[in-house]
C-alpha cells in the first residue's frame, strides 16, 4: 500500500479483499478513509468444499444472503 501511495495514489474509496491476514489493516493504515469489504466469492467457494457435487449449487444460492 505504501508503494501505491508513493506512486501517486491519493486515496482509495473501496477495497475488496479476500481475507488475507493483515491486508485490511495495511489498507486502512495507509488510506484511513477507505472502506474495506470482504469478497463474497471466496467464503462461498470455501464453504462449498464441504458439500457433495450435487449439493454445491443449491448451497451457494442458500449462502448468498448470509455472506
TAGITA-V5757 format. One line per field, one symbol per residue. phi: phi as a letter, one per 20 degrees, with the letter a starting at -180 (. if undefined). psi: psi as a letter, one per 30 degrees, with the letter a starting at -180 (. if undefined). burial: + if it has 9 or more other ideal C-beta (glycine too) atoms within 8 Angstrom, else -. A space follows every 10 residues. Layout:
phi: ???
psi: ???
burial: ???
//
This chain:
phi: .fffffeofe bdfbcdcdnf fnfffffffe cfefedceff fffffffffe dfgfefffff fffgffe
psi: eeeeefggje lkekkjlggk kfeeeeefee ifgkkkkkkf eeeeeeeffg lleffeeeee eefefe.
burial: +--++----- -+--+-+--- ---+-+++-+ +--+-+-++- -+++--++-- +----+--++ --++---
//
